[in-house]
Structure formats: structure tokens, C-alpha cells
Amino acid sequence: MFFLHVFVVFLVVNAVLFNCLTNSKYEYRIQMVKNRVFFSRSVQVWSIVVECHWLEECNCKIFISKNLIKILVNKMVLYPSKAWLEEYRKRLNQSKEYKEAGKGWGVGWNGDFIFQIENIPIDKISVKDLPADAAKEMKEYIINGTSYSYIQLKDGECKGARPIKDPKEVKVGFIMKGPYENWKKLTKGELDSTRALLARKFVLEGDMAKVMRYTRAANLMTQISSSIKTEFIDEVYAKK
């Protein structure tokens, strides 16, 4: 019976991994109609978790219970993009550590940020190879090699994270500017945000004293960004 279970998992994994590279959904559910064929009557709850890596592009976790196979696929997220910012927002809000470290931030004052990413090497990116949505975003939000991300932060919570066309669209308390290559390093966790500011790898417009009082929250934001399975637009879609 165990080997039959393994064989079923093998078939399901192959089917899902074949589709996950092109399917944008993160979750797959397959209902076992004839569960008695696959599960022994004596086993009330039987579960297994299998992790697979397929071309290093998606991470698949399979949960098998009495009558359900649940498959979670974690795909790579393109940077910079709306999808990446949304994933970042979700992860910030899932972090209990960040909620505690950011407590009080922006309460009674504007704690929102614009992340200004400069010198994006658009001339080195093969636009024709980009997915349609990514190509549309690039045309809409990357202007003269610069993009702006609006990050709404208050009291240990991220209220929103989205790209904007012009920094004048919103009122923020802080603008953090830097070249794309440094943002990449920050996103990969290769730079500490506070030290990078002090080393002038980024320029901050806003009250630096407030930022320094929340260094733990700032460093956690960097850690959380580096936890996202990210692919960079200039690397994946580089001109050949």
C-alpha cells in the first residue's frame, strides 16, 4: 500500500510540475474520489510532505490526507513588479517580529516610503521575451530607467505596496533612492539597509533620526525581502 501511495504522489508531482512553470496559481487541490483505493481503511489520517525543485523555478509541497492531495507551488517572483511588491507586503504582515519592531512607526506622522530605483538597465533587457504583463508594467512604470514603489507603513503593518508612475502622486514621509544594482543587493540580503544608508549607497530624504530609532524594523524589512524567491528582470530576460 505504501508503494502505491508513493506511485500516486509521483504521478501527481509530475503533472503539477509540468504545469507550474506556466500556471500563475500558487495552489492546486486534487480530490481523491475513490480514496479507499489509495488509503488503507485502518489509517484515519495519513500525511506526507514532499519537497521538489523543478529547474530551480518553483518549489512544490504536497500534503496528502485521508481524501485530499493539496499541492502548493511557490514560483519565482519577478523584480521589480507588482507581484513582487504584493508578496513583500504579505510577508511583512505575516512577520510577528516586524510587527513588534515596527510598533509606533508612523503613528501621528507620515511613515510611508517611496523606494526610488534608478539606473535600471532597460537597454540590456530583451523586452520581446518578457511575459505580456511584465512588458506592460515595464513600459508603464519604468520611466527613463527609474521606477517608484509606494510602501505604506504604519505601526508595524504594511498597509499597501505598489508601483507608481510619479512620486508626486502620493504624500510620503521618506524617499529612499539608489541605483538598481544596490537595490538588487539589498533584496538578496547582501546589504544591511542601515549600514548602506550610512555608507551612502542609498540617499534618504526624510527624518534620519526616526529611521535610526527603528533600525531593527528596517533590518527585518531587508531580511523579509531576501526571503522572497526572486528572479531579476535583467538577469532572466537579458539580451543575448
C-alpha positions in Angstrom: 0.0 0.0 0.0 2.8 2.4 0.8 4.4 1.9 -2.6 1.1 2.6 -4.2 0.9 5.9 -2.2 4.4 6.9 -3.4 3.5 6.0 -7.0 0.4 8.2 -6.9 2.4 11.1 -5.5 5.0 10.6 -8.2 2.3 10.9 -10.9 0.7 13.9 -9.3 4.0 15.7 -8.8 5.0 15.3 -12.4 1.6 16.5 -13.7 1.7 19.6 -11.5 5.4 20.5 -12.1 4.8 20.3 -15.8 2.1 22.9 -15.5 3.5 25.1 -12.7 6.0 26.8 -14.9 3.2 28.4 -17.0 0.4 28.5 -14.5 0.3 31.5 -12.2 -1.8 29.8 -9.5 0.0 29.0 -6.3 -2.3 26.3 -5.0 -3.6 23.1 -6.5 -6.2 20.8 -5.0 -7.0 17.3 -6.2 -9.9 15.5 -4.6 -9.5 11.7 -4.3 -12.8 10.3 -5.4 -12.0 6.7 -4.6 -9.9 7.3 -1.5 -10.2 3.6 -0.4 -8.1 2.6 -3.4 -5.3 4.7 -2.2 -5.7 4.7 1.6 -6.0 1.8 4.0 -9.2 1.7 6.0 -7.2 1.3 9.2 -5.4 4.6 8.7 -7.6 7.5 9.8 -5.2 10.3 8.9 -2.0 9.7 6.8 0.1 12.6 5.7 3.4 13.2 3.9 5.3 16.3 2.8 7.4 16.1 -0.3 9.6 19.0 -1.5 10.7 19.1 -5.1 12.7 21.5 -7.1 12.0 21.7 -10.8 14.6 23.6 -12.8 15.1 25.8 -9.7 12.0 27.7 -10.8 9.3 26.5 -8.4 9.1 24.9 -5.0 6.4 22.3 -4.6 5.0 21.0 -1.4 2.5 18.1 -1.4 0.2 17.4 1.5 -1.7 14.1 1.5 -4.5 13.4 3.9 -7.4 10.9 4.0 -9.1 12.1 0.9 -7.2 15.1 -0.4 -4.0 15.9 -2.1 -3.1 19.5 -1.7 -0.1 20.8 -3.7 1.4 24.3 -3.0 3.7 25.7 -5.7 5.9 28.6 -4.8 7.0 30.2 -8.0 9.8 32.7 -8.6 8.6 36.3 -8.4 10.0 38.9 -10.9 11.7 42.0 -9.6 10.7 44.8 -10.0 7.0 44.1 -10.4 3.5 44.5 -8.8 3.6 40.8 -7.9 6.9 41.2 -6.0 5.6 44.2 -4.1 2.4 42.3 -3.2 4.4 39.3 -2.0 6.6 41.7 0.1 3.5 43.3 1.7 2.1 39.9 2.6 5.3 38.7 4.2 5.8 41.9 6.2 2.3 41.4 7.6 3.0 37.8 8.4 6.0 38.6 10.4 5.4 38.8 14.2 8.9 40.1 14.6 8.4 43.0 12.2 5.0 43.9 13.8 6.7 44.2 17.2 9.8 46.0 15.9 7.7 48.5 13.9 5.3 49.3 16.6 4.7 53.0 16.8 6.2 53.7 13.4 4.1 56.3 11.5 1.7 56.9 14.4 0.9 60.6 14.4 3.2 61.2 11.5 3.7 60.0 7.9 5.8 56.8 7.9 5.2 56.0 4.2 8.1 55.4 1.8 8.9 55.7 -1.8 11.6 53.3 -2.9 13.2 55.0 -5.9 15.1 52.5 -8.1 17.4 54.3 -10.5 19.6 53.2 -13.5 17.5 50.1 -14.3 19.4 48.7 -17.3 16.4 48.6 -19.7 18.8 48.6 -22.7 20.1 45.2 -21.6 16.6 43.7 -21.2 15.0 41.7 -24.0 11.5 43.2 -23.9 10.2 40.8 -26.6 10.9 37.9 -24.4 9.1 39.3 -21.3 5.7 37.9 -20.4 2.9 40.2 -21.6 2.1 41.6 -18.1 5.7 42.2 -17.3 6.3 44.0 -20.6 3.2 46.2 -19.9 4.4 47.0 -16.4 7.9 47.9 -17.6 6.5 50.3 -20.2 4.1 51.8 -17.7 6.3 52.1 -14.6 9.9 52.2 -15.6 10.5 55.7 -17.0 14.0 56.7 -18.2 15.4 53.8 -16.2 13.7 54.7 -12.9 10.8 53.1 -11.1 9.0 54.2 -7.9 7.5 51.8 -5.3 5.0 53.3 -2.8 5.2 51.5 0.5 2.6 52.3 3.2 3.9 51.6 6.7 2.2 52.2 10.0 2.5 50.8 13.5 4.2 47.5 12.4 2.0 46.9 9.4 2.3 47.4 5.7 -0.9 48.9 4.5 0.0 48.7 0.8 2.8 48.3 -1.6 2.5 49.2 -5.3 4.4 50.8 -8.2 3.5 54.4 -9.1 4.4 56.5 -12.1 5.3 59.7 -10.4 6.3 60.4 -6.8 4.1 63.4 -6.8 1.1 61.1 -6.9 1.4 60.4 -3.2 2.4 62.1 0.1 5.2 60.3 1.9 7.5 60.9 4.9 10.5 59.3 3.3 12.1 58.7 -0.1 14.9 56.2 -0.4 16.9 56.5 -3.6 19.6 54.2 -5.0 20.9 52.5 -8.1 19.3 49.3 -9.3 22.4 47.2 -8.6 22.3 48.3 -4.9 18.6 47.5 -4.6 19.4 44.1 -6.0 22.0 43.5 -3.3 19.5 44.7 -0.7 16.8 42.4 -2.0 19.2 39.5 -2.0 20.2 40.3 1.6 23.8 41.2 0.7 23.4 44.7 2.1 22.3 45.9 5.5 19.8 48.7 4.9 21.0 50.9 7.8 24.7 50.5 7.0 24.0 51.0 3.3 22.4 54.4 4.1 25.3 55.4 6.3 27.7 54.3 3.5 25.8 56.5 1.0 24.9 53.5 -1.1 21.4 55.0 -0.8 20.1 58.5 -0.3 17.3 59.1 2.2 15.0 62.1 2.1 13.2 62.4 5.5 14.0 62.3 9.2 17.0 60.0 9.6 16.7 60.2 13.4 13.4 58.4 13.2 14.8 55.7 10.9 17.7 55.2 13.3 15.3 54.6 16.2 13.8 51.8 14.1 16.9 50.0 12.8 15.6 46.6 13.9 12.4 47.1 11.9 14.5 48.3 8.9 16.8 45.3 9.0 13.8 43.0 9.3 12.4 44.5 6.2 15.6 43.6 4.4 15.5 40.1 5.7 12.0 39.6 4.7 12.7 40.9 1.2 15.6 38.4 0.8 13.2 35.6 1.8 11.2 36.1 -1.4 12.2 33.7 -4.1 13.2 36.4 -6.6 14.3 36.5 -10.2 15.7 39.7 -11.5 14.4 41.1 -14.8 17.9 42.0 -16.2 19.2 38.5 -15.4 16.3 36.3 -16.6 15.5 38.4 -19.7 18.9 39.7 -20.6 19.6 40.4 -24.3 21.7 37.7 -25.9 
